[in-house]
Amino acid sequence: MNPSKKFLEKFGLEEPVPEEKAGTGGRRSFIKRSALGGLSLSGLLFSGIEDTFAHSASNVNRYSSPSDLRITDMRYATAINTTGRCTIIRIDTNQGIYGLGEVRDGADWRYALFLKSRIVGMNPCSVEMLFKRIKQFGFHGRQGGGVCAVEMALWDLAGKAYNVPCYQLLGGKYRDKVRLYADTPEEEDPQVFTAKLKDRLEGKGFTFLKMDLGIEMIRKIPGTIVNSNYWDVQRQWNMAPMTYGATKHPFTQIQVTDKGIEEMAKYVAQVRDVIGYDVPLASDHYGHFDMNNAIRLGRGLEKYRLAWLEDLIPWQYTDEWKEITRSIETPTNTGEDIYLKEEFIKLIDNHATDLVHPDLATSGGLLETKKIGDYAEEKGVAMAMHFAGLPVSFMANVHCAAATQNFVALEHHSLDLPYWTDFVRTKDGKPLFEKGFASVPDSPGLGVELNDEMLKKHLDPENKNYFGPTPEWDNVRSWDRLWS
């Protein structure tokens, strides 16, 4: 027996397994060989070299070496959430560990699987290099969902490989708990709506609320909306060409009358009467009208001290956003459909909004979103975070929020889905969130594993695949370089 092998056996270690022979011992065997221990300085000074090595290596990854990790596969499963289809991807490696990511709600799973051929065979711990390799294949809105899902899964893998939570890889955490704000979908009956808000406060313990406040609520009241004889303002989410939903705000020529603004203000007043003024109350989904009407609405709601007015007009109109923000007292907020930091920088440099509002599953993933928050902080702009997906993406948001100083609150969009938290299990056994706050886990990676039984119950009825093989995505079929 050679001396090095004898030395390894003495301390319960094994020689590294060559990549081509590396097995897939699975999560449990990997966890057994994970973690990093320490030894005091005095112990190092007065211990023999073998004792020192034994202690310092007692919790080290014994078979797995992060520098030797290689991506071997990407698979997926699509579940149904309150916001529609949400796809979870799994990136596998040659050392039996895997990373979980999530394609943004409503996006196509193919946005992620298309990237498989670009990352197979590479080291998942080289997160930034891989992100730069694939980011050209994302874009604003849901088209950024694939790149971001892969980025989440890479951080999950890197955290598991180094046995640290993802926030630690982003520079450490500012907070142990992440404040959540409860989204509350619109109801035509204000009494029904205020009852839901009250349950979020008193029943579920949330300390921050958001309400929908759209012109579709007043569409049946005569004299409230100009041009409603042409546009069906109830169809905000229709994407068929030339419909109201597919027409940008400045091009509808819809106006909200003084009476219409008064009716919307009455609705907010009833909510404030129930929840009071101690609780922050944000608002969203107003409808498709232009900058001038946005300013008039903002002024009409000022006395209710809303936390912010979100996405009054499309995010692309930086100059118009700046005019709205300068014209009203209520904070303004946009960004859930912006991909990468560059467009956020335009908004921030122009002080066009009071807050930025990235959705991590579009904005570029954990590191890019932290960069957005850090840049905003330097310019005196706060960051809230939009979210409407499953618990995998939720935990990616929690780690990013924990690591970003100017963070305000993270959205929770699925409080009315009773089994939402059961899609995953936390590795530390703690609930995903409690009383309106998410606990920041200290478990490796994102800190969750899938609950297979629950996910299988709620798969997309049109796509029952559950992490089946995806060989059709193995090969690169195009020349991707953007320069000659």
ZADRENNU-948873 format. One record per atom (N, C-alpha, C): y, x, z; residue in one letter. Coordinates in steps of 0.02 Angstrom, whole numbers, plus 50000, padded with zeros to 5 digits. Each point is the difference from the previous one (the first is absolute). Layout:
REM residues N
YXZa...
END
This chain:
REM residues 484
499405004350000m500604995750000m500625004450000m500474998649954n500595004249999n500454998450059n500425004950022p500414999350060p500474994049997p500294998649942s500484994549996s499654993450011s499384999349973k499644993750009k499794999250073k499785005650032k499824999850071k500604997950042k500595002749983f500614998450036f500174992549994f499924997349939l500154993049989l499524995550039l499365001850000e499504995950035e500125000150075e500235005650027k500115000550072k500504994850024k500494998449957f500524995350020f499914993149967f499404998749976g499864993449973g500334998649934g500195005249964l500334999249935l499495000949945l500224998449939e499575001249942e500415003449946e499655003349956e500355003149945e500294994749954e500575001549967p500294995249954p499504998049946p500014993649981v499564997549948v500345000949933v499675003249952p500315000749934p500184993249971p500544999849961e500254993649975e499474996249962e499615003649959e499524996449959e499424997150041e499925002550063k499464997550042k500264995550056k500664999150001a500294996250055a499764992849996a499794997550058g499754993150003g500544995150014g499804993850010t500484994850018t499764997050066t500055004050052g499744998050065g500364994050028g500564998149970g500334993950022g500495001350056g500344994650017r500545000550049r499755002450068r499424997350022r499785001650068r499845007450008r499655002849950s499845007150005s500635004349995s500484997649960f500625003849995f500385000050065f500044994250033i500374999650063i499705004650052i499345000649999k499685004550048k500235007249994k500205001849938r500195006949990r500755000749993r500384995150024s500725000049992s500355001850064s500645001549994a500505001050053a500125007350013a500585001450029l500215006850013l500185000850073l499695004650033g500135001050071g500475005850011g500175001450063g500465005450015g499765003950061g500325005650013l499835004250057l500655002950027l500075000150065s500625002550029s500085007549986s500625002450002l500145007049988l499635004550050l499994997850063s499655004150051s499265000349985s499724994549976g499295000049982g499855004849944g500465000249952l499905004649945l500035007350022l500435001450048l500095006950022l499405002650038l499674995750038f499475002450045f499304997749981f499924996949942s499334997949978s499745004849948s499335000549995g499705003949948g500094996649933g499925003849947i500134997349934i499534994349983i499375000450023e499534994749985e500194993650037e500205000650065d500214994150038d500624996949970d500465004349980t500624997549970t499854996249936t499585002849957f499834996849938f499634993450012f499555000150049a499614994050015a500464994350021a500505001550041h500454994850023h500454997449944h500305004749964s500474997949949s499664996549942s499365001549990a499634996749945a499624993950022a500054998250065s499584994650026s500144993349967s500624999049977n500174993649968n500195000749927n499885005849972v500195001049930v499504996749954v500234997949941n499554997749947n499485005249986n499374998750015r499515005449997r499685000849932r499934994649963y499725000749934y500554999749947y500504995950014s500504998549949s500595004850003s500225002249944s500585004349995s500514996549956s500604998350026p500494996549960p500155003449933p500005006650000s500165003549938s499464999249947s499404998050022d499454999049953d499884992749982d500404995550027l499934992949982l500144998849926l499614995649970r500114998249931r499894992449992r500424996949959i499934992949986i499434999049951i499554995350016t499424998749958t500014993149967t500364995350030d499964993149974d500584995950025d500144994549965m500464994950024m499704993149985m499984995850051r499734993349993r500484994950031r499864993549991y500494995150023y499674993450018y500374995950037a499834993050014a500654996150005a500004993949975t500614995950000t499904993850043t500434999150049a499974994350045a500604995449989a499954994050026i500544995149994i500404999850065i500655000649993n500464999850057n500484994149990n500444998850047t500494994649992t500455001249941t500095006249981t500445001749944t499625001049935t499364998349998g499605000749940g499505005650004g499835003049944r499485005149997r500265006650027r499585003350041c500165006650027c499375004349993c500085005849968t499435004449987t500015005950047t499425001350031i499915006050041i499605005049958i500235006249997i499635005349966i499695004750051i499465003249980r499675005050042r499905006349958r500285005550023i499915006449967i499475004050038i499455001649967d499445003750031d500055007449986d499665003950042t500025007349993t499305003050004t499975006549986n499365003650003n499775001450071n500394998250051q499815001550069q499884993750041q499914994449966g499804993950035g500564996150032g500615002349997i500554996150027i500374996749942i500364994750016y500354996349948y500694998050026y500434998249953g500674997750018g500114993049972g500374995950038l500154993149980l500734999449980l500124996449946g500674998349979g500024992949977g500594997449986e500064993049980e500524999249945e499794996749946v500454998449945v500454994350023v500635000249981r500474995050026r499794992949983r500154995550046d499844992949991d500234997649932d499564996449966g500184997249935g499935004749941g499855006350013a499935004949946a499285000449976a499905002749941d499345000649969d499655006150028d499364999250016w499605005650027w499945005749949w500084998449937r499935005249948r500565005250004r500574998150030y500535004950009y499765006150040y499524998850046a499735005550041a499415003349965a499534996049975l499395002949971l500165004249938l500544998449966f500225004049943f500135007350020f500165001150064l500165006750023l499405004150022l499434996950004k499405003550024k499865006449961k500034999649934s499835005849959s500505005750009s500594998450025r500515005350010r499925003850066r499594997350046i499945003250065i499305002250019i499494997549965v499315002050016v499925007649993v499675003050049g499895007250000g500545003950035g500544996650021m500555003550032m499974999250076m500375004250035n500014999850073n500484994650024n499754995050037p500434994550021p500525002050051p499915005850032c500505002350049c500635002749966c499975001249935s500595002149963s500394993849979s500234996350049v500274993349987v500615000349954v500475004450015e500615000149961e499875002149928e499565004949990m499845002249932m499684994449960m499534996450031l499674994549966l500494994449985l500454998750048f500504994849989f500445001649940f500215006349994k500415002049943k499604999449935k499355000850004r499574999549941r499954992849975r500024995250045i499884993049980i500624995650001i500555002350028k500564995450011k500314997549935k499895003549944q500264997649936q499684993449979q499434998350031f499644994049981f500184993950042f500525000750042g500254994350038g500684997949974g500234994250023f500674997749981f500224995050053f500584997149990h500284995350048h499564993750007h500094996550055g499624994050013g499265001550011g499584995549979r499285000850013r499705005749961r500345002549949q499725005449960q499955006650039q500365000450057g499935005850043g499404999650046g499664994349999g499474998750049g499405004749996g499825002249940g499425004449993g500135006950028g500565003049980v500185006650025v500045000050076v500314994850027c500104999750073c499334999150037c499554996249971a499344999150030a499635006750005a500045003849945v499675006650000v500335004550052v500664999950004e500355004350048e499804998250072e499954993650015m499774997950067m499315002850015m499554999349952a499315002250011a499965007650008a500435003649966l500015007350007l500225002050071l500514996650026w500225001650068w499464998150051w499654994449988d499464998150044d499465005450001d499845002549941l499505005449995l500255006450033l500615001949988a500265006250029a500014999550076a500204994250026g500004999250072g499305000550030g499524997249966k499305000550024k499755007249995k500185003449947a499775006949991a500285004650053a500634999050019y500325004250051y499974996950069y499704994150004n499904996450064n500664998550035n500494997849962v500644997950029v500224993549967v500404995950035p500264993949970p500505001749944p500084995449954c500435001449942c500725001650020c500254996650051y500705001450019y500105007350018y499485003250027q500075007050020q500105004549939q499674998149944l500085003849939l500684998949968l500354994750021l500684998649975l500535003250043l499805003650052g500485003350043g500024997650071g499544995450018g499994997550069g500344993250005g499964997150060k500254993250008k500614999650045k500434995149985y500584998550040y499864994550051y499474996149988r499874994150042r499254998850005r499814997050057d499294998350011d499844992949976d500524995949993k499904993149977k500504998649944k499784996349951v500414998349942v500184992650003v500654998650000r500234993150003r499864996449934r499754993950005l499854995949942l500504994349994l500144997849939y500374993749994y499554995049964y500024993850024a499544994849977a500314996249942a499715000649942d500214996049943d499784992850011d500424995349980t499844992950008t500164996349936t499494998049961p500134996649936p500394993650009p500364998349948e500464994350000e499644993350010e500324995550035e499774993150007e500604995449986e499884994649963e500554995549986e500244996350063e499534998550044d500184996650062d500215005250051d500645000050020p500225005250048p499664999650067p499764994150020q499644999550064q499335003549997q499654999349944v499365003649991v500135007550000v500535002049965f500155007149995f500195003050068f500424996750037t500205002650065t499415000250049t499534995349992a499405000250043a499595006349985a499955001849936k499645006149982k500355006250028k500665000149995l500375005650028l499915000550075l500014994350033k499924999950073k499325002750020k499484998349960d499335002650015d499975007549991d500355002649949r500025007349991r500335003450060r500504996850028l500335002950058l499604999250064l499844993850016e499704998550065e499245000750000e499694998049944g499275000449997g499745006949983g500315003249951k499765006549975k500405005950028k500564998750032g500375005350034g500435004449957g500174997849939f500435004049957f500715000050025f500355005549986t500705000750024t500495000449942t499764999249938f500425000749941f499714995249947f500424995849970l499764994949953l500355000649933l499664997549948k500324999349934k499834993249972k500494996949968m499914993349971m500165000149926m499654995849961d500194998849931d500574995050000d500475000949954l500604995849999l500224999049928l499624995949962g500124999549928g500344993649979g500305000149941i500354994149975i499514994449981i499355001749995e499534994549987e499984995050058e500215002250060m500034995450057m500514994549991m500525001449961i500544995149993i500004996749931i499495001349960r500004997749931r500024992449994r499754996450051k499994992749997k500654996850025k500455004150025i500644997450026i500515000249943i500254994349979p500475000049943p500635004050016p500265003449948g500635003550006g499965006750034g499405003150003t499925006450035t499905005949952t499724998949940i499835005549955i500244998549930i500445004149974v500244999449931v499495003149953v499844996549945n499535002249949n499274998550019n499914995950051s499324998150018s499724994849953s500424997449955n499744995449949n499625003749946n500085006649998y499655004149950y499435004150032y500155003250056w499505004350032w499634996250055w499355001150003d499604997350055d499995005350055d500444999450049v500095005250050v499425000450049v499534995449995q499415000450043q499495005149973q500105002349938r499515004349969r500225007450002r500195002250059q500255006950007q499465005149984q499364998350010w499475005049992w499634999449934w500284995849953n499704999549934n500205006149958n499535003249967m500145006049961m499934998949925m499924993749978a499974998749928a500675001749968a500015002849940p500635002149969p500504994249995p500635001650014m500574995549993m500004994350051m499595000550052t500034995150054t500505002350052t500164995650047y500455001750055y499755006050039y499365000150016g499725005450040g500045006749965g499975000149934a500015006349962a500705002049977a500504996250020t500695001449978t500395003250057t500295006049987k500385003450053k500614995950021k500205001350061h500504995950033h500654999049960h500305005349972p500654999049966p499964995649938p499404998949974f499934996649935f499834992650006f499924997550061t499844992950008t500634995649999t500575003050019q500634996350007q499944994250049q499545000650046i499954995150055i500555001550050i500314994650026q500495000750054q499804995450057q500125002350060v499894995950059v500684997350022v500054993450005t500644997050018t500155001050074t500614998450020d500185000250071d499534995650041d499854994249971k499534995550035k499325003250007k499785003549948g499355003350004g499985005450054g500535003950004i500035005350051i500034996950070i500354994450007e500024996550064e499304997650021e499634997349952e499324997750016e499555005750020e500055005849966m499605005850019m500205002650068m500654999850014a500245002250066a499744995350055a499954993549986k499744995350050k499285002050018k499625001949950y499305001950011y499965006050048y500425005149987v500015005950043v500234998150070v500494995550005a500264997950065a499444996850042a499584996049969q499454996850036q499515005350026q499885005149960v499555005450022v500315003750059v500645001749995r500335003550055r500014995850063r500064993449994d499994995750059d499345000550037d499475001449963v499335000450031v499865007050027v500165005249962i499815006750021i500555003750037i500624997549995g500555003350034g500255006049960g500435004050032y500315005749967y499745006750027y499564999950048d499725006350024d499535003149949d499714995749958v499485002149953v500295001749932v499875005949972p500215001449931p499664995249952p500394997449952l499744995349951l500245002249931l499545002549959a500155002149932a499874994249952a500205000849936s499914994649951s499845002949932s499704995749957d499745002449936d499904994149952d499875001549936h499794995349949h500504994349989h500615001849978y500534995149994y499984996249934y499755003249948g500014997249933g500375004649953g500044998049936h500285004349949h500714997849982h500485002850036f500704999049985f500365006750004f500635000249977d500335006549989d500365002750062d500335005749990m500365003550054m500524995650034m500394996249961n500534996050029n499734994750048n499464996849979n499694995050043n499665003250061n499755006149991a499715003650057a500535001450053a500595001949977i500555001350047i500204993550036i500054994649963r500194993650031r499494997850051r499355000849983l499484998250048l500045004550061l500085006549989g500045004650057g500564998250047g500584998349972r500564998150043r499864993450037r499664995449967g499844993650031g499515000550058g499645005650003l499485000950052l500215005050054l500605002749995e500185005650044e499974998450074e500194994050019k500034998650072k499324999750033k499474999849960y499324999650028y499715007050012y500375005249984r499835006950015r499275001649980r499854999049937l499345001749975l499905007649999l499385002150010a499855007150001a500135003249932a499854996449947w500175002349933w499904994349950w500315000849942l499884995849941l499625004549950l499404997949983e499545004349962e499944997849928e500065004849954d499894998849929d500414994149973d500635000050016l500454994849974l500025000249923l499995005949972i499985001149927i499505005649987i499805001249938p499525005449986p500265006750023p499555004450022w500195006450029w500345004649950w499894998949935q500265004649950q500775000149996q500334994850024y500724999349991y500385003350058y500025006649999t500295003850055t500734998150012t500404999749947d500724998550008d500114993050029d499604995349978e500074993250026e499784999650073e499475003750017w499795000250071w500575002950043w500325005149975k500555003050038k500564995050011k500154996049949e500524994950006e499814994650051e499384997949998i499774995050049i500055002850071i499765006150009t499995003050067t500715000850027t500475001949958r500695000850021r500344993450014r499744994549973s500344993650003s499784995650058s499445001650032i499744995750054i499865004350061i499954996650058e499865003550062e499265000650015e499604995349976t499285000350013t499695005949963t499565003850033p499685005749966p499614997849938p499995004449950t499634998849939t499405004749997t499494998049960n499375003550001n499634998949934n499735005449970t499594999349940t499535006049996t499504999749954g499595005949987g499264999049995g499744994050013e499274999250003e499665001249933e500374999949945d499705001149934d500195006649969d500295004550039i500225006449972i499455005350008i499875003549945y499495005349998y500345006850004y499805003950049l500245006950012l500715000150028l500185005950024k500625000750039k500635000049957k499955001749936e500615001149961e500454993849996e499714994149990e500414994049997e500274998050068e499635001650053f500264998950068f500615004550012f499975006149975i500555004750009i500644997349969i499954996649942k500594997149969k500314994750046k499584995650028l500254994950045l500325003150062l499665005050027i500235003150063i500655003949989i500035003949947d500605004049986d500614995649988d499894994149972n500554995449986n500144995250059n499635000850054h500044995350057h500004992849974h499544998849953a499974993549968a499684994750045a499565002150046t499714995350048t500025003150069t499964995750050d500025002450070d499325002650023d499474997349971l499325002450014l499635001049934l499515004550000v499525000349945v499354997050025v499604997549952h499424995850019h499415001649956h499745006250003p499435001749957p499364996350020p499604998549951d499314998050012d499575006149986d499695002850050l499645006349994l499484999849945l499734994149984a499504999349948a500314999949930a500665000549995t500355000849936t500435006350001t500295001750056s500525005250002s499735007149992s499345000950004g499725006749990g499515002150053g499874995750049g499525001750053g500345002850061g499615003150044l500255002050066l500545005349997l499875005549964l500475005550001l500644998349962l499944996749942e500594998249962e500444995150039e499694995450035t500384995150039t500355003450059t499665004750031k500345003850053k500595003949972k499935002949940k500565003549969k500594995249988k499844994049979i500534994949989i500364998650066i499604999050053g500304998650066g500425005850025g499755006149991d500375005850024d500655000949962d499994998849935y500625000649960y500504994650022y499754993950010a500444994650022a500315001650067a499605002850045e500255001750066e500595004849996e499955005049957e500535004949993e500664996749977e499934994449964k500594996649973k500214994050043k499694999250058g500194994650045g499734993249981g499444999849964v499714993749978v499324999150035v499884994050025a499374998550035a499464998149950a499375000250023m499434998249957m499554994950035m499954994149971a499474995350018a499455000849948a499414997250013m499445000949953m499684993449982m499964998749935h499684994049974h499255001049998h499624994750016f499275000549997f499704993049995f499514999149955a499684993549993a499275000749981a499665005250024g499325001449978g499484999150055g499475003949995l499445000050047l500095005550052l499555000350050p500105004850055p499975007449980p499695001849944v499995007049980v500715002449985v500354996249957s500695001749985s500454999250062s499854995250041f500374999050062f500005006450043f499415003050007m499955006050041m500355005949968m499995000449934a500395005249965a500744999350017a500244993850001n500704998650019n500145002050072n499524998550044v500105001550071v500085007550010v499595004049967h500055007350007h500675002549973h500214997449942c500645002149971c500584997950045c499984993950026a500534997650044a500055004150063a499425001950026a499995004150061a500335006749989a499965002649939a500245006749985a500715000249972a500344994249997t500664999649969t500514997450050t500525003950012q500454998650056q500434993849990q500254998749940n500474994549990n499664993449985n499364999650014f499614993949989f500234994450046f500034993849972v500224994250038v499424995450018v499644997549948a499444995450012a499584999549937a499374998350010l499514999449946l499794992649994l499974997649939e499834993049988e499254998750012e499874994050027h499314997450002h500024993349964h499604999549947h500064994249955h499404995350004h499515001550043s499384996149999s499824997250068s500504998150038l499864997450068l499644993349999l500034996549944d499674993549996d499285000549974d499765006149991l499305001049979l499605002350060l499604995750031p499715001550065p499535006150001p499685001549944y499525005549999y500295006449972y500655000349989w500315005849967w499845006550037w500065000050066t499875006250038t499265002049998t499564995349983d499285001450000d499765003649937d500455001249953f499805003749940f499835007350016f500265002650056v499855006950020v499845000250074v499755005850021r499925001550071r500395006450014r500355000150056t500365006050018t499515004950033t500105006349987k499545005150027k500085000950075k500604998350027d500105000750072d499874993550037d499814994749964g499844993750033g500604995750017g500615002449988k500604996250016k500144994849945k500344994550017p500184995349948p500495003049951p500014997549939l500475002549950l500724999250023l500144994350031f500674998950027f499944995050058f500505000150042e500004995650058e500724998750021e500164993650009k500674998050022k500555002949955k499884999849935g500525002049954g500085007549990g499535004050026f500045007349992f499315002649980f499995004649952a499395003549980a499945006450040a499415001250027s499885006350035s499885005549949s500305005850011v499905005749955v499365003650023v499495000049957p499355002850022p500015007650002p499595002850044d499905007250002d499345002149968d499674995349966s499375001449966s500145003649934s499515003849975p500115003749938p500154995449941p500415002549954g500164996349940g500424993950016g499864994549964l500374993850012l499784996650065l499395001550023g499784997450064g499614993549996g499784998049939v499624993849994v499405001149954v499504995750009e499434999849955e499894992749980e499694998949943l499934993249973l499484996050038l500144993650007n499514995150024n499674997049939n499445002949979d499684998049937d499834992649998d499754997550056e499784993050002e500584995249986e500595001450031m500574995649990m500285000649930m500055006149974l500265000949933l499564996549948l499355000450008k499554996849952k500074992450000k500214997250055k500104992850004k500624997749961k500465004649989h500644998149970h500175004049938h499485001749962l500115003549937l500324995549948l500365003049954d500294996349944d499444996249964d500054993449995p499464996249967p499885002049927p500515003149969e499925002149931e499765007349994e499925003350057n499785007049999n499645001550065n499354999350000k499605000750061k499775007350011k500255004549961n499815007050009n500165002350071n499535003650032y500135002750066y499825007550000y500485004149981f499925007349999f499395002149959f499914996549945g499475002049953g500215006049959g499535003249965p500165005949959p500534998349947p500395005049982t500534999149950t499995005549947t499425001149969p499945005749953p500454999349939p500214993849984e500424999149941e500695003150008e500175002050062w500655003150013w499945007650012w499445002949982d499885007050015d500375004849954d500134998049938n500235004849950n500744999049982n500365005549993v500684999949976v499994998949924v500394995249976r499994998449928r500685000949967r500465003550035s500655000949969s500295006850021s500495002249962w500375006150017w500634997850039w500035002050064d500494996950045d500645004050010d500025006349979r500585004250015r500634997349968r500555000050037l500634997049977l500475005049967l499765006149989w500425005149968w499575004449954w500325003349953s499635004049952s500025007550017s
END
